[in-house]
Amino acid sequence: MPTPRHLFKPERHRALELLAPCGHGCTETTMLAHGFSIEMMVELINAGLATVQTERGGRARVRITEAGRRALSDQLAARSSVNGVQAPKRRIASAIPSKAVRPFL
């Protein structure tokens, strides 16, 4: 089980925020385009915060795990605490919109 110190690295938080709203995960190429290294993705997978699945053609798709969602939710709750009083924990689904809103044309 990863220690809390490792869960709160800014790069891991940013990666989990990218993966959370993606139902089918993000391709390795997308993760690399957002500045994440292969080593960092391997750290997420080894920590149990993400999984990887290889698709046809050799494309790798990275997905957040339930443990990753909990870690992200816990971090959001910790950031919202005031004066040492812990705010109620929110589910990650309530913190990140599920669909983008399209403007009317």
C-alpha angles and dihedrals in degrees: 000000000000118000119245089247089065094046094060100055107131093229092053091047091052092048092050090048089054093048099042100077094039106095094191094035129240127286119248087246091057091050091050090048089056090055101260118139126224088244092056091049089051089051090054091049094046090049090053093243094115141017132211129218125189115222132197112297091032097279113152119216120199119208132186115243127219087257088055091051090050092049091050092046091049090050092050090050092048091051092051095052115113127208093347093306109124115230117225112276115253126208112246090238090067092048098052123048113241097216134025115245114237118215118238113259 
